[in-house]
Amino acid sequence: MTDYTAYFDEVIQAHEAIERWFAVEQEDAALEHLLTRFSPAFSMVSPLGRALDFEALAALFRMAGGKKHGFRIELSELRGIAWHERGATVTYRERQTDASGLHSDRRATVVFDRAESGRVVWRHLQETFCAE
């Protein structure tokens, strides 16, 4: 059986950092640390079909930092999909809420790269809104 624990841990830890970044005003150093989780070659397809690269993701984080009071992320249904020589692909469900009543529910698939040092980085992310 393949052990996806390091990848699941990264999903959880990254979302804890994202939750803090969106909910609480922080120093720029916190954003820089958060961005180290993502490959410089990162790509993403948002739930609405928008394609983002690393620079667009960084701009999105910069714009939204500390502006979503009460922001919370709940993760569930973490599953490994594929193991490859330099990483893995996993899927999970993500529910977001904030103090304004915003609620979103999405399924995500992420491709991770693993450096020779063992460090796991986000290479590609695909998010899709769940039907109500």
C-alpha positions in Angstrom: 0.0 0.0 0.0 1.3 3.5 -0.9 1.8 5.9 2.0 0.4 9.4 1.1 0.8 10.7 4.6 3.3 13.4 3.7 1.1 14.7 0.9 -2.1 14.7 3.1 -0.1 16.5 5.8 1.0 19.2 3.3 -2.7 19.7 2.2 -3.7 20.2 5.8 -0.8 22.4 6.8 -1.0 24.6 3.6 -4.7 25.1 4.2 -4.1 26.1 7.9 -1.6 28.7 6.6 -4.0 29.9 3.9 -6.8 30.2 6.4 -4.7 32.3 8.7 -3.5 34.5 5.8 -7.0 35.3 4.6 -8.5 35.8 8.1 -5.8 37.7 10.0 -3.6 40.6 8.9 0.0 39.4 8.9 3.5 40.6 7.9 4.7 40.1 4.3 7.1 37.5 5.7 4.1 35.2 6.4 3.0 35.5 2.7 6.5 34.8 1.5 6.7 31.7 3.7 3.3 30.5 2.4 4.4 30.9 -1.2 7.4 28.7 -0.7 4.9 25.8 -0.6 4.2 26.3 -4.3 6.5 25.5 -7.2 7.7 28.4 -9.3 6.1 26.4 -12.2 2.8 26.2 -10.3 -0.4 26.2 -12.3 -4.1 26.2 -11.2 -7.5 26.0 -12.7 -10.0 27.8 -10.4 -13.5 26.6 -9.7 -14.7 29.0 -12.3 -12.3 27.8 -14.9 -9.7 30.7 -14.6 -6.1 29.6 -15.2 -3.5 30.9 -12.8 0.2 30.6 -12.6 2.5 31.3 -9.6 2.5 35.1 -10.1 -1.3 35.2 -10.3 -1.6 33.1 -7.2 0.8 35.4 -5.3 -1.3 38.4 -6.5 -4.5 36.8 -5.3 -3.0 36.0 -1.9 -1.6 39.6 -1.6 -5.0 41.1 -2.5 -7.0 39.0 0.0 -4.6 38.9 2.9 -6.5 39.7 6.2 -9.7 40.6 4.4 -11.9 37.5 5.1 -12.8 37.9 8.7 -13.8 34.6 10.3 -12.5 32.7 7.4 -12.5 28.9 8.0 -11.5 25.9 5.8 -12.8 22.4 6.5 -11.0 19.6 4.7 -12.4 16.1 4.2 -12.2 13.1 1.9 -8.4 13.1 1.4 -7.5 10.3 -1.0 -4.4 9.3 -2.9 -4.9 9.0 -6.7 -1.5 8.2 -8.1 2.1 7.9 -7.0 4.9 8.8 -9.4 8.6 8.9 -9.3 8.8 12.6 -8.2 5.6 13.0 -6.2 2.0 12.2 -6.0 -1.5 13.2 -7.0 -4.2 13.5 -4.3 -7.8 14.7 -4.0 -9.7 16.3 -1.2 -12.9 18.2 -0.5 -12.7 21.8 0.8 -15.5 23.7 2.4 -14.9 27.5 3.0 -16.9 29.8 5.2 -16.4 33.3 6.6 -18.1 35.8 9.0 -20.1 37.4 6.1 -21.9 34.1 5.5 -19.9 33.2 2.4 -20.0 29.4 1.9 -18.3 27.4 -0.9 -17.8 23.7 -1.3 -15.3 22.4 -3.8 -13.4 19.2 -4.8 -9.8 19.6 -5.5 -7.1 17.5 -7.2 -3.5 18.5 -6.6 -0.3 17.3 -8.2 2.7 17.4 -5.9 6.4 17.4 -6.7 8.9 16.1 -4.2 12.4 17.5 -4.2 15.4 15.4 -3.6 15.5 16.9 -0.1 12.1 15.4 0.5 10.3 18.7 0.5 6.8 18.5 -1.0 5.6 21.4 -3.3 2.3 22.2 -5.0 2.8 21.8 -8.8 -0.8 21.9 -10.1 -4.2 22.4 -8.6 -7.6 21.8 -10.1 -10.7 23.0 -8.2 -14.4 22.3 -9.0 -17.4 23.7 -7.2 -19.7 21.0 -5.8 -23.4 21.1 -6.7 -25.6 22.4 -3.9 
